[in-house]
């Protein structure tokens, strides 16, 4: 299987929000509380909540308690009130085991638990314990074997003479054998002087110089540059070194995955230009072991969907860019050029010629394809070559060479006291990882209700961890009981 970290579920929407696995070694030593079955079944809410086992350390950034099993970090609703707008979320962690994810072994962390300052969050409808989960990543910044939670926190308004914005600074909640340390104050990351006044946004993790230490990167809000902070970090939040040679991008960043085995691998960085619905451009900054990211970026095609993986099975990391289906709705801008519309392109890590493909076809769609969201790299058959899980209007389609395999899970017919339209019940793909250690990736799909956003809502409550691309699940669960933790 191609080594990778799962797409960070907390950033989805990066899934990313991004985020990963469980130790089903609670007090009773039991395994996962799975809800196995077919796609017709509905996930149930696990009422039990066991504490995770205490690990001895790990190299996997998605193993929060360091026990050698991957964990899933996800948004956990603190309140479900259909009459109120906005989000009120906390950070949930579903821990892993040798049998995979166990939703009964979990922790939930609010702003106070993570030690975050109670300033700056203006999310409508959010309570005082709300965590902006779309700004959360996990990485072992101090290299102690336990992954830390990095949350980008908005503070008071600041002005550098040119730009006025809420100061945005990553804060680190240090990890330990039981996961994130509750009650301890989070440490603000020390930023370079040129970016410290306004801070950074679009924070991502990586190992950009391939030295085995985890790094973070973000975009300076003063628009001076991208900011790359190389680990290991001290407990005072200071990186080993800082690089501001990469140009600023008015958009967002995406990074290749850190190898979960701990094997050093330089992770490249992708800068995606700002988009107003139209498919916008991408620039790849290659990473090299020992040197870090090259400031000489490679211009790639336009497309709002991206994924890193080994799509040709040659052992080198590739990147896929494609049309995610969004369109600018201004008059005259509702379409995309023929070389962009309904297509995806794989750029080989070997430096070979790009390979173009068509997106999954849907006869009923006016554009003639099903692109409705992002991409996820996955290797569900364990052959060492990744395919691309494409979000579609019907849920997902797994693209593996010339093969197209629909992956479908459905949310409930009724939620929040209201009937859910059939077309709004499709679950979305948000990640993939090998949670049970069998050499094959499971796919992660979720669903949340909401009239304005349908199945692509910002508050997912139903989750499926599939057994490959078929109809069976390794586990499934609803997070509706997480609010009580």
C-alpha positions as CSV (number, residue, x, y, z in Angstrom):
1,X,0.0,0.0,0.0
2,X,1.2,3.5,-0.7
3,X,2.1,5.2,2.6
4,X,0.2,8.3,3.4
5,X,-1.7,10.1,6.0
6,X,-5.4,10.4,5.6
7,X,-6.9,13.7,4.4
8,X,-7.4,15.8,7.4
9,X,-11.2,15.6,8.0
10,X,-11.4,18.8,10.0
11,X,-10.4,20.8,7.0
12,X,-12.7,19.3,4.6
13,X,-15.4,21.2,2.9
14,X,-11.4,20.7,3.0
15,X,-12.0,17.1,4.6
16,X,-10.0,18.6,5.0
17,X,-11.0,19.7,8.1
18,X,-8.6,18.2,8.3
19,X,-8.1,14.4,10.3
20,X,-7.6,9.4,11.8
21,X,-7.4,5.9,14.1
22,X,-8.3,4.3,17.6
23,X,-6.9,2.0,20.2
24,X,-9.9,-0.1,21.2
25,X,-8.0,-0.9,24.4
26,X,-10.2,0.8,26.9
27,X,-10.8,-0.5,30.4
28,X,-12.4,-3.6,29.1
29,X,-9.7,-4.2,26.4
30,X,-12.4,-4.5,23.8
31,X,-12.1,-3.8,20.1
32,X,-14.0,-1.5,17.9
33,X,-17.7,-1.0,18.5
34,X,-18.5,-1.4,14.8
35,X,-21.8,-1.0,13.1
36,X,-21.0,-3.4,10.2
37,X,-23.4,-4.0,7.3
38,X,-24.3,-2.6,3.9
39,X,-24.8,0.9,2.6
40,X,-28.5,0.6,3.5
41,X,-27.8,0.6,7.2
42,X,-27.7,3.8,9.2
43,X,-24.9,4.6,11.7
44,X,-25.9,4.6,15.3
45,X,-24.6,6.8,18.1
46,X,-22.2,5.0,20.5
47,X,-23.3,5.9,24.0
48,X,-20.2,4.5,25.8
49,X,-17.1,6.7,25.9
50,X,-13.9,5.0,27.0
51,X,-10.5,6.7,27.6
52,X,-7.8,5.7,25.1
53,X,-4.9,3.5,26.1
54,X,-1.6,5.3,26.9
55,X,1.0,4.8,24.2
56,X,4.8,4.9,24.2
57,X,5.2,7.1,21.2
58,X,4.8,7.0,17.4
59,X,6.1,8.6,14.2
60,X,2.6,9.0,12.8
61,X,1.1,12.5,13.0
62,X,-2.4,11.0,13.1
63,X,-1.6,8.8,16.1
64,X,-2.5,11.2,18.9
65,X,-1.8,8.9,21.9
66,X,1.3,7.2,20.4
67,X,0.1,3.6,20.7
68,X,0.9,2.7,17.1
69,X,-2.7,3.0,15.8
70,X,-4.0,5.8,13.7
71,X,-6.8,8.1,15.1
72,X,-9.5,10.1,13.4
73,X,-9.9,13.7,14.3
74,X,-13.2,15.2,13.4
75,X,-15.6,18.0,14.2
76,X,-17.9,17.2,17.1
77,X,-21.1,19.2,17.5
78,X,-21.6,20.8,20.9
79,X,-25.2,21.6,20.1
80,X,-27.7,20.5,17.5
81,X,-30.3,23.3,17.2
82,X,-31.9,23.6,13.7
83,X,-33.4,27.0,14.7
84,X,-29.9,28.5,15.2
85,X,-27.4,29.4,12.5
86,X,-23.7,29.0,12.5
87,X,-21.5,26.4,14.0
88,X,-20.8,25.4,17.6
89,X,-18.2,22.6,17.4
90,X,-15.4,21.0,19.4
91,X,-12.6,18.7,18.3
92,X,-13.4,15.0,18.6
93,X,-10.8,12.2,18.5
94,X,-11.9,8.7,17.7
95,X,-9.0,6.4,18.7
96,X,-7.7,3.4,16.8
97,X,-6.8,-0.2,17.6
98,X,-5.5,-3.3,15.8
99,X,-9.0,-3.8,14.6
100,X,-9.5,-0.3,13.4
101,X,-11.4,2.8,14.6
102,X,-13.5,2.4,17.8
103,X,-16.1,5.2,18.2
104,X,-16.6,4.1,21.8
105,X,-13.0,5.1,22.6
106,X,-13.0,8.8,22.1
107,X,-12.3,12.2,23.6
108,X,-13.9,15.6,22.9
109,X,-12.0,18.9,23.3
110,X,-13.4,22.4,23.5
111,X,-11.6,25.7,23.5
112,X,-10.9,25.5,27.2
113,X,-9.7,21.9,27.0
114,X,-7.2,22.9,24.3
115,X,-6.0,25.9,26.4
116,X,-6.9,28.3,23.6
117,X,-7.4,32.0,24.4
118,X,-11.1,33.0,24.4
119,X,-10.8,35.9,22.0
120,X,-11.5,36.8,18.4
121,X,-14.0,34.1,17.4
122,X,-17.1,35.7,15.8
123,X,-18.7,32.6,14.4
124,X,-22.5,33.2,14.4
125,X,-24.3,31.0,16.9
126,X,-21.1,29.7,18.5
127,X,-20.7,29.2,22.2
128,X,-17.7,30.1,24.4
129,X,-16.3,26.6,24.0
130,X,-16.4,26.6,20.2
131,X,-13.2,25.6,18.3
132,X,-12.7,26.8,14.7
133,X,-12.2,23.2,13.5
134,X,-11.4,24.3,9.9
135,X,-8.1,25.7,11.3
136,X,-6.9,22.5,13.1
137,X,-4.1,20.2,12.1
138,X,-2.1,17.6,14.0
139,X,1.7,17.2,14.0
140,X,4.4,16.2,16.4
141,X,6.2,19.5,16.5
142,X,8.5,18.8,19.4
143,X,9.4,15.3,18.3
144,X,8.5,13.5,21.5
145,X,6.5,10.8,19.7
146,X,3.1,12.3,20.6
147,X,1.2,14.3,18.1
148,X,0.2,17.8,19.0
149,X,-3.0,19.8,18.1
150,X,-2.2,23.0,16.2
151,X,-5.2,25.4,16.1
152,X,-5.1,28.7,14.2
153,X,-6.7,31.3,16.5
154,X,-8.0,34.7,15.6
155,X,-7.2,37.5,18.0
156,X,-7.8,41.2,18.2
157,X,-7.8,43.4,15.1
158,X,-4.3,44.6,14.1
159,X,-3.0,47.0,11.5
160,X,0.5,47.1,9.9
161,X,-0.1,50.3,8.0
162,X,-1.3,48.6,4.9
163,X,-3.6,45.8,5.9
164,X,-6.1,45.6,8.8
165,X,-7.1,42.1,9.9
166,X,-7.8,39.9,13.0
167,X,-4.3,38.7,14.1
168,X,-4.2,35.0,13.3
169,X,-1.6,32.8,15.1
170,X,-1.2,29.0,15.4
171,X,-1.4,27.7,19.0
172,X,0.0,24.3,20.0
173,X,-1.7,22.0,22.5
174,X,1.0,19.6,23.3
175,X,0.3,15.9,23.1
176,X,1.1,13.0,25.4
177,X,0.4,9.3,26.1
178,X,-3.3,10.0,26.7
179,X,-3.7,12.4,23.7
180,X,-3.9,16.2,23.9
181,X,-3.2,17.5,27.4
182,X,-6.4,19.0,28.7
183,X,-6.2,22.0,30.9
184,X,-2.7,23.2,30.0
185,X,-2.4,26.5,28.2
186,X,-1.7,26.3,24.5
187,X,1.6,27.8,23.2
188,X,1.5,30.4,20.4
189,X,3.9,29.6,17.6
190,X,6.7,32.1,17.2
191,X,6.4,33.7,13.8
192,X,9.1,35.6,11.9
193,X,9.2,39.4,12.6
194,X,7.8,40.3,9.2
195,X,4.7,38.2,9.7
196,X,4.2,38.5,13.5
197,X,2.0,41.5,13.6
198,X,-0.9,40.1,11.5
199,X,0.0,36.4,11.7
200,X,-0.7,33.7,9.2
201,X,-3.6,31.8,7.7
202,X,-4.1,28.5,5.8
203,X,-1.8,26.6,8.1
204,X,-0.8,23.1,6.9
205,X,1.6,20.4,8.2
206,X,4.4,18.6,6.4
207,X,8.0,17.4,6.4
208,X,9.2,19.9,3.8
209,X,12.9,19.0,4.1
210,X,12.4,15.3,4.7
211,X,14.4,15.2,7.9
212,X,11.7,13.3,9.8
213,X,10.7,16.3,11.9
214,X,7.3,17.7,11.4
215,X,6.9,21.3,10.0
216,X,4.1,23.8,9.4
217,X,3.5,26.4,6.7
218,X,1.1,29.2,6.3
219,X,0.4,32.4,4.4
220,X,1.5,35.7,5.9
221,X,-1.6,38.0,6.3
222,X,0.5,41.0,5.4
223,X,0.9,39.4,1.9
224,X,4.7,39.4,2.2
225,X,5.3,35.7,1.6
226,X,4.5,32.2,2.6
227,X,6.0,31.2,5.9
228,X,7.6,27.8,6.4
229,X,8.5,26.8,10.0
230,X,10.8,23.8,10.2
231,X,10.8,21.5,13.2
232,X,11.6,20.4,15.8
233,X,10.0,23.2,17.8
234,X,10.8,24.0,21.4
235,X,8.1,24.0,24.0
236,X,8.1,27.7,23.8
237,X,6.8,27.5,20.3
238,X,10.1,28.4,18.5
239,X,10.9,26.5,15.2
240,X,14.4,25.3,14.4
241,X,14.5,27.6,11.4
242,X,12.2,29.7,9.3
243,X,11.9,30.2,5.5
244,X,10.1,33.2,4.0
245,X,11.5,32.8,0.4
246,X,8.3,31.4,-1.1
247,X,6.0,34.1,-2.6
248,X,2.6,35.0,-1.1
249,X,-0.5,33.4,-2.7
250,X,-3.9,35.0,-2.4
251,X,-5.6,31.7,-1.8
252,X,-4.8,28.6,0.3
253,X,-2.1,26.0,0.8
254,X,-2.2,22.2,0.5
255,X,0.6,19.8,1.4
256,X,1.6,16.3,0.6
257,X,1.1,13.7,3.4
258,X,3.8,12.9,6.0
259,X,4.6,9.2,5.8
260,X,2.8,7.5,8.7
261,X,5.6,5.0,9.1
262,X,8.0,7.7,10.1
263,X,10.2,7.1,7.1
264,X,11.6,10.5,6.1
265,X,10.0,11.8,2.9
266,X,10.1,15.4,1.7
267,X,6.5,16.7,1.3
268,X,5.8,19.2,-1.5
269,X,3.6,22.2,-1.1
270,X,0.8,23.3,-3.4
271,X,-0.5,26.9,-3.6
272,X,-4.0,27.2,-4.8
273,X,-5.1,30.6,-6.1
274,X,-8.1,32.4,-4.7
275,X,-11.4,31.3,-6.4
276,X,-14.8,33.0,-6.7
277,X,-16.4,29.8,-7.8
278,X,-14.4,29.5,-11.0
279,X,-11.6,26.9,-11.3
280,X,-8.4,28.7,-10.3
281,X,-4.7,28.1,-10.8
282,X,-2.2,26.0,-8.9
283,X,1.6,26.3,-8.2
284,X,3.6,23.3,-7.0
285,X,6.7,24.0,-4.8
286,X,8.7,20.8,-4.9
287,X,10.4,19.5,-1.7
288,X,13.9,18.0,-1.5
289,X,15.4,16.0,1.3
290,X,18.0,18.1,3.2
291,X,17.1,21.4,1.5
292,X,13.4,22.0,1.9
293,X,10.9,23.6,-0.5
294,X,12.1,25.2,-3.7
295,X,11.1,28.8,-4.2
296,X,10.9,28.0,-8.0
297,X,7.3,27.0,-8.3
298,X,5.9,25.0,-11.2
299,X,2.6,26.3,-12.7
300,X,0.0,23.6,-13.0
301,X,-3.5,23.6,-14.6
302,X,-6.6,25.3,-13.2
303,X,-8.7,23.2,-10.9
304,X,-10.2,23.5,-7.4
305,X,-9.7,19.8,-6.5
306,X,-6.3,18.5,-5.6
307,X,-4.7,15.3,-4.1
308,X,-1.2,14.0,-3.6
309,X,-0.5,10.3,-4.0
310,X,1.3,7.6,-6.0
311,X,-1.1,7.2,-8.8
312,X,1.2,5.3,-11.2
313,X,2.7,2.9,-8.6
314,X,6.4,3.9,-9.2
315,X,7.1,4.8,-5.6
316,X,7.2,8.6,-6.3
317,X,4.7,11.1,-5.2
318,X,2.4,12.6,-7.8
319,X,-0.2,15.3,-7.7
320,X,-3.7,15.3,-9.2
321,X,-5.5,18.5,-10.1
322,X,-9.0,18.7,-11.5
323,X,-12.4,20.4,-11.9
324,X,-14.4,20.2,-8.7
325,X,-17.6,21.3,-10.4
326,X,-17.9,24.7,-8.9
327,X,-18.7,27.6,-11.2
328,X,-18.8,31.4,-11.0
329,X,-22.5,32.3,-11.3
330,X,-21.9,35.8,-12.8
331,X,-23.3,36.3,-16.3
332,X,-21.0,34.9,-18.9
333,X,-18.9,33.0,-16.4
334,X,-21.0,29.9,-15.7
335,X,-18.8,27.5,-17.8
336,X,-15.1,26.5,-17.9
337,X,-12.8,25.9,-20.9
338,X,-13.0,22.5,-22.5
339,X,-9.6,21.6,-21.3
340,X,-10.7,22.2,-17.7
341,X,-14.4,21.3,-17.6
342,X,-15.0,17.8,-16.3
343,X,-11.4,16.7,-16.4
344,X,-8.5,15.9,-14.1
345,X,-4.8,15.8,-14.7
346,X,-2.1,13.7,-12.9
347,X,1.4,15.2,-12.8
348,X,3.9,12.4,-12.2
349,X,6.6,12.7,-9.6
350,X,9.1,11.2,-12.0
351,X,8.8,14.4,-14.1
352,X,7.0,12.7,-17.0
353,X,4.3,14.2,-19.1
354,X,1.0,15.0,-17.4
355,X,-1.8,12.4,-17.9
356,X,-5.3,13.8,-18.6
357,X,-8.5,11.9,-17.6
358,X,-12.2,12.6,-17.7
359,X,-14.1,12.9,-14.5
360,X,-16.9,10.4,-13.7
361,X,-19.8,10.7,-16.1
362,X,-23.4,11.5,-15.1
363,X,-25.9,11.7,-17.9
364,X,-28.3,13.9,-15.9
365,X,-25.8,16.5,-15.1
366,X,-25.8,19.5,-17.5
367,X,-22.0,19.5,-17.6
368,X,-21.9,15.8,-18.4
369,X,-19.9,14.8,-15.3
370,X,-20.4,14.4,-11.6
371,X,-17.7,16.6,-10.1
372,X,-19.1,18.1,-6.9
373,X,-16.2,18.5,-4.6
374,X,-12.7,17.5,-3.8
375,X,-10.3,14.5,-4.4
376,X,-8.9,11.9,-2.0
377,X,-6.0,9.6,-2.8
378,X,-6.6,6.0,-1.6
379,X,-5.3,2.5,-2.1
380,X,-8.2,0.3,-1.1
381,X,-6.8,-2.9,-2.7
382,X,-3.3,-2.5,-1.3
383,X,-1.6,-2.9,-4.6
384,X,0.8,0.0,-4.0
385,X,-0.9,2.3,-6.5
386,X,-3.4,5.0,-5.4
387,X,-6.6,5.8,-7.1
388,X,-8.6,9.0,-6.8
389,X,-11.8,9.1,-4.8
390,X,-13.9,11.9,-6.5
391,X,-16.8,13.6,-4.7
392,X,-19.9,13.4,-6.9
393,X,-23.5,14.5,-6.7
394,X,-24.4,10.8,-6.0
395,X,-21.7,10.5,-3.2
396,X,-18.4,9.4,-4.6
397,X,-16.7,7.5,-7.5
398,X,-13.4,5.8,-7.1
399,X,-11.2,6.4,-10.2
400,X,-8.5,3.8,-10.7
401,X,-7.0,3.9,-14.1
402,X,-9.9,3.2,-16.5
403,X,-12.1,1.8,-13.8
404,X,-14.9,3.8,-12.2
405,X,-16.4,2.4,-9.0
406,X,-19.4,4.2,-7.4
407,X,-19.1,4.4,-3.6
408,X,-22.4,5.2,-2.0
409,X,-23.7,5.7,1.6
410,X,-26.9,7.5,2.5
411,X,-27.8,9.7,5.4
412,X,-31.1,9.3,7.2
413,X,-34.5,10.1,5.6
414,X,-35.3,12.4,8.5
415,X,-33.0,14.6,10.6
416,X,-33.5,17.5,13.0
417,X,-37.2,16.8,12.9
418,X,-37.5,17.3,9.2
419,X,-37.7,15.1,6.1
420,X,-34.5,15.0,4.1
421,X,-34.8,15.1,0.3
422,X,-33.5,12.1,-1.5
423,X,-31.0,14.1,-3.4
424,X,-29.6,15.5,-0.2
425,X,-28.9,12.2,1.5
426,X,-25.7,11.2,-0.3
427,X,-22.6,11.0,2.0
428,X,-19.4,12.8,0.9
429,X,-15.9,11.4,0.9
430,X,-13.5,13.2,3.2
431,X,-10.5,11.0,3.6
432,X,-8.8,7.6,3.4
433,X,-6.3,5.7,5.5
434,X,-5.3,2.1,6.6
435,X,-6.8,2.2,10.1
436,X,-6.6,-1.6,10.9
437,X,-3.1,-2.2,9.5
438,X,-4.1,-4.7,6.9
439,X,-2.2,-2.9,4.1
440,X,-5.5,-1.6,2.5
441,X,-7.0,1.8,2.9
442,X,-10.5,2.3,4.3
443,X,-12.5,5.2,2.9
444,X,-14.0,7.9,5.1
445,X,-17.4,9.4,4.2
446,X,-19.7,11.6,6.2
447,X,-23.1,13.3,6.1
448,X,-24.7,16.2,7.8
449,X,-28.1,17.8,7.5
450,X,-28.8,21.4,6.6
451,X,-31.2,23.2,4.2
452,X,-28.6,25.6,2.9
453,X,-25.7,23.2,2.4
454,X,-27.4,19.7,2.0
455,X,-24.9,16.8,2.2
456,X,-22.0,19.2,2.0
457,X,-22.9,20.8,5.3
458,X,-20.4,22.1,7.8
459,X,-21.7,20.0,10.7
460,X,-21.4,16.3,9.7
461,X,-23.0,13.9,12.2
462,X,-22.9,10.5,10.4
463,X,-19.7,8.7,9.5
464,X,-18.8,5.6,7.6
465,X,-15.4,3.9,7.5
466,X,-15.7,1.6,4.5
467,X,-14.3,-1.9,3.9
468,X,-12.7,-0.9,0.5
469,X,-15.0,0.3,-2.2
470,X,-17.8,-2.2,-1.6
471,X,-21.0,-1.9,0.4
472,X,-19.6,-3.2,3.7
473,X,-18.2,-1.0,6.4
474,X,-15.5,-1.6,8.9
475,X,-17.4,0.7,11.3
476,X,-20.0,3.5,11.2
477,X,-21.2,5.8,13.8
478,X,-23.1,9.0,14.5
479,X,-21.5,11.8,16.6
480,X,-24.8,12.9,18.1
481,X,-23.8,11.6,21.5
482,X,-20.4,13.2,21.4
483,X,-22.0,16.5,22.6
484,X,-22.4,14.8,26.0
485,X,-18.7,13.9,26.5
